[in-house]
Every structure is written in C-alpha cells, then in structure tokens.
Amino acid sequence: MKTNLFAILSLAIAVTAHAAINYPDFSSTSGLSLVDNAAQNGSFVRLTPNTEAQYGAMWYNTPQYVIGGFATTFQFRMSNQGGIGGGGDGLAFALQNVGNHASALEYGAYSNNIGITLNTFFNGGMEPSANFVGIVTNTDEFGHASYKSTYDLDGTGINLKDGNIHSATLTYSGANLSMIIDGISVFSNVALDLSHGTDAFGNSFVGFGARTGLATEDHDILSWTMTVPEPSSAAILTVGAVVFGRRLFRRKDPTRSRC
C-alpha cells in the first residue's frame, strides 16, 4: 500500500494548526468535554462540589500544539471548605495525550500528563504546605504526583482557598515555564520538557482537573483563554523528513513485504 507523503504532511499540519481558546465565562461550554463530576453552573464550570470523594475534569475537545510554546490565563475560585485539614484538595491546569474524556484530579490526568497544581491540602513528602503550586510531570494510578518543582505560597499574600476569585497566567517558551498568580511571580523560567504529555506532533489535550477526598471544597473555573503559535516551518519539515526517510527505508529494505 503506497503512502502519500503530501497527505501525511497535510494531516500533520492540520492537526497542529493554530487555535485560540477564549471563554470569557462558561455560559456556553461548547467545544468542551466535562468529565466525571464536572458540571456547568450558571456562567462557570464547577469541577467538583464540596462533597467527599469527587473527581472532575474539563478538556478542550481539540488538541493544541503546545510543544512550541503557549500562554494561558484562567480565573478560579476554591470555596466552601469542609472536612479534614480545612478543606481540599485543589485543582490543576493540565496537558495530556490520553483524550478529551480522561479523568483527572488536583495534579491533572492520571497518566501521560504535565500538570500545574494549585494545591490546598498538605500531603507531606515534597509538598511544602496546604497552600502551594507544583509542577507535576506525571501521576500514577494511585494518585501520587511526581513533582518537578514546588512553590510555597504561604507568606506571599496568596491564599488559594480564601473563597476569592484568583487569576493565574502560565507562559511556556518552548523550553521554560513561568507562572504569575494575582500579579505575583510564582516561578520563572523553570526548564520543562512537555513531551511526556504530548503526541508525536507536539499536541496535547488541555484543560483542568480537581478532586476532593475527606477534605472538601468547591473547585470553580470562571474564565479561560489560551493562545498557541503556529508550528514553525522547521517543525513541519522535520515531520516531513521523518516520514520521507521511513518511505525510503521501506523501498530499500528487500526483506519487507509490499502491500
């Protein structure tokens, strides 16, 4: 069976084409998948209610080309705390290549995930407090996070679970990640490889996850914007070179069967 090189390149370009996500609010959830306990609530999305053992996720239905850089800003609110530890557990902005129906928690999706957790429950280990931000490079089947970096927000004036609306901005250069919360720089130029959460073309499903356990709270997303640049011509040519090289290999290898 012959492969059309131009068809493959066209598919690669189409899959990684620029797209802008723009939700000033969530009075409409068109283009989104709400998973598990996540639900539209008027003009916002409630990822979980303040009830025990809730999981919720919201994913944009179209994968985004994130490997070359992106910028995203979202408003969130965590309120009505109950249960142990003054409430929890938090929410995450996440990139993953599982699909738009993946379950998630406060670290992001369970696998193939890069998550930025806004965490409101202290679990010990690498977690510095019940009020911190962490970069999670994956989560295992038991919900344990692998941290690239953490940042304790105690002493900054930012209290994630004070019931107020907060704004977070993430900027990824293609190599380094920076984050600002409520105008305060949380971390700057942290080296981060996104390949664990992307497909072969550098695309990810993007969105949010949250969880409650014996600690509970409402986890709300009130607005969300995201911009992703077009893939560079160099990246497209790289895809083409890989595909073309594979075709040449198939032609030259006499041991391979033809179809």
KEBAVEX-165792 format. One record per residue (C-alpha): x, y, z. Coordinates in steps of 0.2 Angstrom, whole numbers, padded with zeros to 4 digits, always signed. Layout:
<atoms>
XYZ ...
</atoms>
This chain:
<atoms>
+0000+0000+0000 +0008+0016-0005 +0008+0031+0006 +0005+0049+0000 +0018+0060+0008 +0009+0076+0005 -0007+0068+0013 +0003+0064+0028 +0011+0081+0029 -0006+0089+0027 -0013+0079+0041 +0001+0084+0052 -0001+0102+0048 -0020+0101+0051 -0018+0093+0067 -0006+0105+0074 -0014+0121+0067 -0015+0136+0077 -0031+0138+0088 -0036+0151+0101 -0046+0146+0116 -0057+0160+0123 -0070+0158+0136 -0074+0175+0145 -0086+0164+0155 -0094+0147+0154 -0112+0152+0150 -0108+0141+0135 -0097+0125+0136 -0097+0122+0118 -0081+0114+0112 -0078+0107+0130 -0079+0090+0137 -0085+0089+0156 -0079+0073+0164 -0085+0064+0180 -0092+0076+0192 -0088+0092+0182 -0103+0102+0178 -0109+0119+0171 -0115+0130+0185 -0123+0146+0178 -0108+0156+0170 -0094+0145+0177 -0089+0127+0177 -0088+0118+0194 -0075+0104+0193 -0081+0097+0210 -0094+0102+0223 -0089+0102+0241 -0094+0084+0244 -0082+0069+0248 -0074+0059+0235 -0077+0069+0220 -0067+0070+0204 -0069+0082+0189 -0061+0087+0173 -0064+0099+0159 -0054+0097+0142 -0054+0107+0126 -0060+0095+0113 -0047+0099+0100 -0029+0095+0104 -0017+0110+0104 +0001+0112+0098 +0009+0116+0114 +0027+0110+0112 +0032+0126+0103 +0025+0137+0117 +0009+0144+0124 +0001+0157+0135 -0014+0154+0145 -0024+0164+0158 -0038+0157+0169 -0049+0163+0184 -0053+0151+0198 -0061+0150+0215 -0060+0137+0229 -0073+0140+0242 -0085+0132+0255 -0071+0121+0263 -0076+0107+0274 -0070+0090+0281 -0052+0087+0287 -0037+0099+0285 -0048+0115+0282 -0054+0108+0265 -0045+0102+0249 -0038+0096+0238 -0035+0108+0224 -0036+0110+0205 -0023+0109+0191 -0021+0116+0173 -0015+0101+0163 -0008+0095+0147 -0011+0076+0142 -0012+0065+0127 -0024+0052+0134 -0040+0060+0127 -0054+0073+0130 -0063+0060+0142 -0048+0057+0153 -0052+0058+0172 -0041+0070+0182 -0038+0076+0200 -0029+0090+0208 -0012+0085+0199 -0020+0083+0181 -0024+0067+0172 -0018+0050+0179 -0005+0047+0165 +0003+0055+0150 +0001+0071+0160 +0010+0088+0164 +0000+0097+0177 +0002+0114+0186 -0007+0110+0203 -0014+0124+0214 -0015+0113+0229 -0024+0116+0245 -0021+0100+0255 -0004+0095+0264 +0001+0078+0260 +0019+0078+0266 +0034+0072+0256 +0038+0086+0243 +0023+0096+0247 +0028+0111+0257 +0011+0116+0264 -0008+0116+0261 -0006+0132+0250 +0006+0129+0236 +0009+0127+0217 +0018+0112+0210 +0024+0107+0193 +0019+0088+0191 +0027+0078+0177 +0016+0063+0179 +0003+0055+0191 +0002+0036+0195 -0013+0025+0196 -0014+0028+0215 -0015+0047+0213 +0003+0051+0218 +0012+0065+0210 +0029+0066+0203 +0035+0084+0206 +0047+0094+0195 +0046+0109+0207 +0035+0116+0221 +0032+0134+0227 +0025+0138+0244 +0013+0152+0244 +0012+0155+0262 +0019+0172+0266 +0016+0178+0248 -0001+0185+0252 -0010+0172+0241 -0022+0161+0250 -0029+0149+0237 -0044+0143+0247 -0049+0160+0254 -0065+0159+0243 -0060+0174+0232 -0058+0174+0213 -0039+0172+0208 -0031+0174+0191 -0016+0163+0185 -0006+0166+0170 +0006+0152+0163 +0019+0156+0149 +0029+0142+0141 +0043+0147+0129 +0045+0130+0121 +0058+0126+0135 +0054+0136+0151 +0038+0139+0161 +0034+0154+0171 +0018+0157+0182 +0010+0173+0189 -0004+0172+0201 -0014+0188+0206 +0001+0199+0198 +0014+0190+0209 +0028+0180+0200 +0027+0162+0207 +0041+0154+0197 +0050+0160+0182 +0059+0151+0168 +0058+0133+0175 +0065+0121+0162 +0051+0109+0157 +0050+0096+0144 +0032+0093+0139 +0035+0078+0128 +0028+0066+0141 +0011+0074+0139 +0011+0077+0120 +0008+0066+0105 +0021+0063+0091 +0017+0080+0083 +0018+0090+0099 -0001+0091+0103 -0010+0090+0120 -0027+0090+0126 -0028+0105+0138 -0039+0108+0152 -0042+0107+0171 -0044+0093+0184 -0049+0093+0203 -0053+0082+0217 -0060+0081+0235 -0057+0067+0247 -0061+0068+0266 -0056+0086+0263 -0069+0095+0253 -0072+0112+0243 -0080+0119+0228 -0067+0120+0213 -0073+0133+0200 -0066+0139+0184 -0073+0156+0179 -0064+0160+0163 -0050+0154+0152 -0040+0160+0137 -0026+0151+0128 -0015+0156+0113 -0004+0144+0104 +0008+0149+0090 +0008+0141+0073 +0021+0126+0072 +0036+0133+0064 +0041+0128+0046 +0056+0119+0053 +0045+0108+0064 +0034+0104+0048 +0050+0100+0038 +0056+0089+0052 +0040+0079+0051 +0041+0078+0033 +0059+0072+0034 +0055+0058+0046 +0040+0052+0035 +0051+0053+0019 +0065+0044+0027 +0053+0030+0033 +0047+0028+0015 +0065+0027+0008 +0069+0014+0021 +0054+0004+0016 +0059+0005-0003 +0077+0000+0000 +0074-0015+0013 +0072-0031+0002 +0066-0040+0017 +0050-0030+0019 +0034-0036+0010 +0024-0025-0001 +0006-0022+0000 
</atoms>
